Amino acid sequence: MVQRVEPTVRYVSVEGPVTRMASGSRERSWEMAARYLPPEKVADFVEYEQTQLGEHLAIYMQPEHWLSADLGPG
């Protein structure tokens, strides 16, 4: 599930069978961070993630059910 609360509450969740699991890596973290952060923020985020957040695991799945909502202005 992914959500945000500013400027409005929005979320999406996905369900389905796990197809593969793999150990996290610096390269995988960099790839993910680069999708969502400005280029100048990626290195600092990956460094923080790798040194402060513990072990990582990549979980691959076959999406079967999606649920999303935008709850609009509060």
LOMI-66806 format. One record per residue (C-alpha): z, x, y. Coordinates in Angstrom, 2 decimals. Each point is the difference from the previous one (the first is absolute). Layout:
BEGIN
<atom pz="Z" px="X" py="Y"/>
...
This chain:
BEGIN
<atom pz="0.00" px="0.00" py="0.00"/>
<atom pz="-0.79" px="1.14" py="3.51"/>
<atom pz="1.31" px="-1.68" py="3.12"/>
<atom pz="0.34" px="0.46" py="3.72"/>
<atom pz="2.07" px="-1.90" py="2.52"/>
<atom pz="-1.56" px="0.93" py="3.34"/>
<atom pz="-1.72" px="-1.67" py="1.78"/>
<atom pz="0.21" px="-2.76" py="-2.66"/>
<atom pz="1.33" px="-0.11" py="-3.55"/>
<atom pz="-2.86" px="0.68" py="-2.42"/>
<atom pz="0.08" px="1.02" py="-3.63"/>
<atom pz="-2.06" px="0.43" py="-3.14"/>
<atom pz="1.10" px="0.39" py="-3.60"/>
<atom pz="-2.10" px="0.80" py="-3.05"/>
<atom pz="0.74" px="-0.59" py="-3.69"/>
<atom pz="-1.76" px="1.30" py="-3.08"/>
<atom pz="0.31" px="2.30" py="-3.01"/>
<atom pz="0.70" px="3.69" py="0.50"/>
<atom pz="-2.97" px="2.04" py="-1.24"/>
<atom pz="1.30" px="3.52" py="0.62"/>
<atom pz="2.88" px="1.96" py="1.50"/>
<atom pz="-0.11" px="3.54" py="1.37"/>
<atom pz="2.39" px="2.40" py="1.67"/>
<atom pz="-0.14" px="0.08" py="3.76"/>
<atom pz="-1.59" px="2.97" py="1.72"/>
<atom pz="-0.35" px="1.38" py="3.51"/>
<atom pz="-3.76" px="-0.77" py="-0.15"/>
<atom pz="0.61" px="-3.62" py="-1.01"/>
<atom pz="2.57" px="-0.39" py="2.78"/>
<atom pz="-2.40" px="1.50" py="2.54"/>
<atom pz="-2.80" px="-2.34" py="-1.08"/>
<atom pz="2.23" px="-3.06" py="0.34"/>
<atom pz="1.51" px="1.03" py="3.34"/>
<atom pz="-3.45" px="0.76" py="1.43"/>
<atom pz="-1.05" px="-3.61" py="-0.66"/>
<atom pz="2.70" px="-1.45" py="2.23"/>
<atom pz="1.12" px="2.61" py="2.52"/>
<atom pz="-1.77" px="1.71" py="2.90"/>
<atom pz="-1.26" px="3.46" py="-1.07"/>
<atom pz="2.59" px="1.82" py="2.12"/>
<atom pz="2.88" px="-1.76" py="-1.82"/>
<atom pz="-1.05" px="0.62" py="-3.61"/>
<atom pz="1.37" px="3.53" py="-0.51"/>
<atom pz="3.45" px="-0.84" py="1.35"/>
<atom pz="0.22" px="-3.17" py="-2.07"/>
<atom pz="-1.04" px="1.76" py="-3.22"/>
<atom pz="2.51" px="2.79" py="0.63"/>
<atom pz="2.79" px="-2.55" py="0.54"/>
<atom pz="-1.04" px="-2.02" py="-3.04"/>
<atom pz="-0.15" px="3.04" py="-2.27"/>
<atom pz="3.33" px="1.49" py="1.13"/>
<atom pz="2.13" px="-3.07" py="0.72"/>
<atom pz="-1.08" px="-2.91" py="-2.21"/>
<atom pz="0.37" px="1.39" py="-3.51"/>
<atom pz="-2.34" px="-0.27" py="-2.97"/>
<atom pz="-3.18" px="-2.05" py="0.35"/>
<atom pz="-2.02" px="-1.92" py="-2.57"/>
<atom pz="-3.50" px="-1.43" py="0.37"/>
<atom pz="-0.42" px="-3.34" py="-1.76"/>
<atom pz="-3.53" px="-1.26" py="-0.58"/>
<atom pz="-0.54" px="-3.66" py="-0.79"/>
<atom pz="-2.68" px="-2.62" py="-0.59"/>
<atom pz="0.61" px="-2.64" py="2.70"/>
<atom pz="0.00" px="-3.55" py="-1.36"/>
<atom pz="1.97" px="-2.03" py="2.55"/>
<atom pz="0.17" px="0.43" py="3.77"/>
<atom pz="2.32" px="-1.78" py="2.41"/>
<atom pz="-0.10" px="0.53" py="3.74"/>
<atom pz="1.27" px="-1.72" py="3.12"/>
<atom pz="0.07" px="0.30" py="3.77"/>
<atom pz="3.04" px="-1.95" py="1.16"/>
<atom pz="-1.19" px="0.03" py="3.60"/>
<atom pz="2.08" px="0.29" py="3.16"/>
<atom pz="3.75" px="-0.41" py="-0.44"/>
